[in-house]
Amino acid sequence: MIKTIFERKGLAEYSLLAVFLVISLLSSFPSASALNQETISRRDLVIDLGDGLTTDAQLTFPAVGDGPFPGVLLIHGSGNTDMDEYLPSLVTGTGEPSRPFLQIADYLSERGFAVLRYNKRGVGLKGVILDVNIVVNTTFEYLLQDAEKALETLMQQPEVDATDVSILGHSEGTWIAPRIAIKDTRIKKIVLMSAGAHNLYDILHFQIVEQRISEFEEIDGNNDGLWSIQEVSVLPLIQRDAFIENSTGDWMWRPGVDPNGDGYISLVEEMLPLWNQIFEYLTTAEYPGSKWYQSHFALENNLEIIGNVSEGILILQGEEDTQTPVFEAHFLDQRLMEVGHHDHTLITYPGLGHSFYPKEGLLQWLGPIQDHVLSDLATWLKDPERDRFLLVEQLQTASNTINELQGQLTDLNSEFNQQTSELENQVSELQSESTDMHNTVTELERQTMALQSALDSAENMTNIALGVALIAIISGAVIIFQNRNRN
């Protein structure tokens, strides 16, 4: 049809018609500004932590769609951590900073969730310490309270469905999340990323001593328990420079690394005593920040409390995690199976480390979370089967409650009937006693009347006797008087 139109028109008209068609086609597509519209809405918030202390937070939620949306609270790991869990480029392995919590918030908000994240107390964006005194005196109890305050803030947002709220904890946050869920029945699901099963005391020993022994043995190519400069020189830059330097053009140990000066580093004689000394210092000494360690050491193991969490539990774990090792996640999973937890899932990721970024040799880079991990997270949170499990669980709980109430009602009816029977017996006894008492009173009245009659008779007899006696006395007196006159 277009060809026919072109054949009927001249060149000038053809040109104008072509322009018209192009404009018509372009007008049928969305504008560039429409295509670039944000899919996420953001609102900055301030959370009141109490005692005059506040911290910044941000809520992200879908830019379109009818709310309220399922809510998710993000609880960060240890250190001076901001709402994004900002990690500088030095440790990410990408040359760029990573922001795992911002990734999670954006990913979930694009898929229908309202997500709240917040700065730790005394900390600003990019982990900048705003108040040193607050940071060094922070304890686990403070962090737990702050997370609870953040949860209340999330619940109060109009975009959030307060009946469908989940908590996600990463690293240290995996000690906080289950403790909140145990106390707060409003929580529907919890997610533990890079989770700890044991106390931080045990985790710290793994990080400082056990993990470093494994790394030493991996570098020790000839397995003689010694590091040579040659073995260390092939390590990645960030590790190599901690031990050797070549300012003179030749590699040599940094000062203090080889205390006995024999040209080697010994695992048993040099490194192991040093690591044990570091561990001893961190776990026993007093220093800025030691209150945080000590508050953690006083906690029960997660392994001991995880069975008390009734909500659905997702555990995500990198298999190459050198901070909270993969066997910690397996311990938690085994415990949940042992107690018969109705809804728990463990997903482990080969090759990924603590931030769910690929490990490179001995280096655990803390780069961005891999997309398939985020996809697993969103899929689990949105799984309608999980909602069915929740409804079944709620129905079972309601059924148990009804059965319990019915049992209590039966017991109350039985007790009522027993008390009624006892009361009837008491009434019957009282009625019987009342009849007896009535009969007794009647008999007493009869006896009283008889006594009164006898008393009246006695009184009459007494009066007669008195009259007779009086007559006798008078008669006697007359006789005596007559006798006297005769004489």
Secondary structure, DSSP 8 states (H G I E B T S, - for coil): -HHHHHHTS-HHHHHHHHHHHHHHHHHTS--HHHHT--SEEEEEEEEEEETTEEEEEEEEEESSS-S-EEEEEEE--SSS--TT--B-GGGTSSSS-B-HHHHHHHHHHTTT-EEEEE--TTB-GGG-BS-HHHHHT--HHHHHHHHHHHHHHHHH-TTEEEEEEEEEEETTHHHHHHHHHHH-TTEEEEEEES---S-HHHHHHIIIIIHHHHHHHHH-TT-SSEE-HHHHHTS-HHHHTTTEE-TTSS-EE-TTTSTT-SSSEEIIIIIHHHHHHHHHHHHH---TTHHHHHHHHTS--HHHHGGG--SEEEEEEETT-SSS-HHHHHHHHHHHHHTT-SSEEEEEETTB-TTSSB-BTTB-------HHHHHHHHHHHH-HHHHHHHHHHHHHHHHHHHHHHHHHHHHHHHHHHHHHHHHHHHHHHHHHHHHHHHHHHHHHHHHHHHHHHHHHHHHHHHHHHHHHHHHHHHHHHHHHHHHHHH-
